[in-house]
Amino acid sequence: PGELAGQGIADLTRTAASSPGLWADILLSNAGPTLAAADRVRAQVTAIEAALRTGDRAALMAVLEAGARWRRKLK
């Protein structure tokens, strides 16, 4: 797949292989929730970056643990 990604990237990016027109319509029809989700993702990425820049293992663990809790709820 790539230098920085394993086989799991295919599953993670599955929707990228589908119709861009379809996804543009879906995203535009759901702009409010999509923007809210993007804000939450951005906040998590910012928290990860900050923890990495400062070497703050506890903060990084907190973000990763929150993600693990969220993922477990999907089952």
C-alpha positions as CSV (number, residue, x, y, z in Angstrom):
1,P,0.0,0.0,0.0
2,G,2.6,2.6,0.9
3,E,5.7,3.5,2.9
4,L,3.7,4.5,6.0
5,A,0.7,2.3,5.8
6,G,0.0,-1.4,6.3
7,Q,-2.8,-3.5,4.7
8,G,-5.4,-1.9,7.0
9,I,-5.3,1.3,4.9
10,A,-7.4,-0.5,2.3
11,D,-10.3,-0.9,4.8
12,L,-9.8,2.5,6.2
13,T,-10.1,4.2,2.8
14,R,-12.7,1.9,1.2
15,T,-15.1,4.8,0.5
16,A,-12.4,6.7,-1.4
17,A,-12.7,4.1,-4.1
18,S,-16.4,4.8,-4.6
19,S,-18.1,7.6,-6.6
20,P,-16.8,11.1,-5.8
21,G,-20.1,12.5,-7.0
22,L,-22.1,10.3,-4.7
23,W,-20.0,11.3,-1.7
24,A,-20.1,15.0,-2.6
25,D,-23.9,14.7,-2.5
26,I,-23.9,12.8,0.8
27,L,-21.5,15.3,2.4
28,L,-23.4,18.4,1.1
29,S,-26.7,16.9,2.3
30,N,-25.2,16.4,5.7
31,A,-22.9,19.5,5.9
32,G,-23.8,20.3,9.5
33,P,-23.0,16.9,11.1
34,T,-20.1,16.5,8.7
35,L,-18.5,19.8,9.8
36,A,-19.2,18.9,13.5
37,A,-17.4,15.6,13.0
38,A,-14.5,17.3,11.2
39,D,-14.1,19.7,14.2
40,R,-13.9,16.7,16.6
41,V,-11.4,14.9,14.4
42,R,-9.3,18.1,14.1
43,A,-9.3,18.5,17.9
44,Q,-8.1,14.9,18.4
45,V,-5.3,15.3,15.7
46,T,-4.3,18.6,17.4
47,A,-4.1,16.8,20.8
48,I,-2.0,14.0,19.3
49,E,0.3,16.5,17.7
50,A,0.7,18.4,20.9
51,A,1.5,15.3,22.9
52,L,4.0,14.2,20.3
53,R,5.7,17.6,20.2
54,T,6.1,17.7,24.0
55,G,6.7,14.0,24.6
56,D,3.6,13.9,26.8
57,R,3.0,10.2,27.1
58,A,0.1,10.6,29.5
59,A,-1.8,13.0,27.1
60,L,-1.1,10.7,24.2
61,M,-2.4,7.7,26.2
62,A,-5.5,9.6,27.1
63,V,-6.3,10.3,23.4
64,L,-5.6,6.7,22.4
65,E,-7.7,5.3,25.3
66,A,-10.6,7.6,24.4
67,G,-10.4,6.3,20.8
68,A,-10.3,2.7,22.0
69,R,-13.4,3.3,24.1
70,W,-15.2,4.9,21.1
71,R,-14.3,1.9,18.9
72,R,-15.5,-0.6,21.5
73,K,-18.9,1.1,21.4
74,L,-19.2,0.3,17.7
75,K,-19.7,-3.5,18.3
